[in-house]
Amino acid sequence: MMLIALILSWIVAFEHLFIMILEMFFSTTSTAQNAFELKPEFLNQKEAKSLMANQGLYNGFIGVGLMVVLLILSGAALKSMLLLFTGFVFIAAVFGSLTAAKKIILVQGLPALLAFIAIALAL
């Protein structure tokens, strides 16, 4: 179970780095339009680009934070921090699914929830 918990945590970390790149550098692409269910007219606005970049930065912090935790910590500290980060991601996904796009709960929330459960059971 420990290996599954670690793999799922890495998946959550990489997913957030991907989201960061998409939001910060490719927010006007068709991939971003589909991923975020936003219209090109909105995404091409200067203000929207700025908001997306800011949101991307926060997603990057989550991804990098998870990676640092996975690479540096061990034992109880590793478990505590992984539970904290994956819990944050799941809560953010619930909020996002209620306020932005329903699919966020599956795309971001499900991997985080599975990681959270595996961590709680394994480490």
ChimeraX attribute file (.defattr): number of C-alpha atoms within 10 A of each C-alpha:
attribute: neighborCount
match mode: 1-to-1
recipient: residues
	/A:1	12
	/A:2	13
	/A:3	12
	/A:4	14
	/A:5	22
	/A:6	18
	/A:7	14
	/A:8	21
	/A:9	28
	/A:10	17
	/A:11	17
	/A:12	28
	/A:13	25
	/A:14	18
	/A:15	19
	/A:16	24
	/A:17	21
	/A:18	16
	/A:19	23
	/A:20	25
	/A:21	17
	/A:22	20
	/A:23	25
	/A:24	21
	/A:25	14
	/A:26	17
	/A:27	26
	/A:28	22
	/A:29	15
	/A:30	14
	/A:31	12
	/A:32	18
	/A:33	16
	/A:34	11
	/A:35	16
	/A:36	17
	/A:37	14
	/A:38	16
	/A:39	13
	/A:40	15
	/A:41	9
	/A:42	13
	/A:43	20
	/A:44	13
	/A:45	12
	/A:46	10
	/A:47	11
	/A:48	15
	/A:49	19
	/A:50	15
	/A:51	15
	/A:52	20
	/A:53	20
	/A:54	15
	/A:55	15
	/A:56	23
	/A:57	19
	/A:58	15
	/A:59	23
	/A:60	23
	/A:61	15
	/A:62	23
	/A:63	24
	/A:64	16
	/A:65	16
	/A:66	24
	/A:67	17
	/A:68	12
	/A:69	18
	/A:70	18
	/A:71	10
	/A:72	9
	/A:73	14
	/A:74	13
	/A:75	8
	/A:76	10
	/A:77	12
	/A:78	18
	/A:79	19
	/A:80	16
	/A:81	17
	/A:82	27
	/A:83	21
	/A:84	14
	/A:85	21
	/A:86	27
	/A:87	18
	/A:88	16
	/A:89	24
	/A:90	24
	/A:91	17
	/A:92	16
	/A:93	25
	/A:94	21
	/A:95	16
	/A:96	17
	/A:97	18
	/A:98	13
	/A:99	10
	/A:100	14
	/A:101	16
	/A:102	15
	/A:103	17
	/A:104	21
	/A:105	22
	/A:106	15
	/A:107	15
	/A:108	23
	/A:109	25
	/A:110	17
	/A:111	20
	/A:112	28
	/A:113	23
	/A:114	18
	/A:115	26
	/A:116	24
	/A:117	15
	/A:118	21
	/A:119	24
	/A:120	16
	/A:121	11
	/A:122	14
	/A:123	17
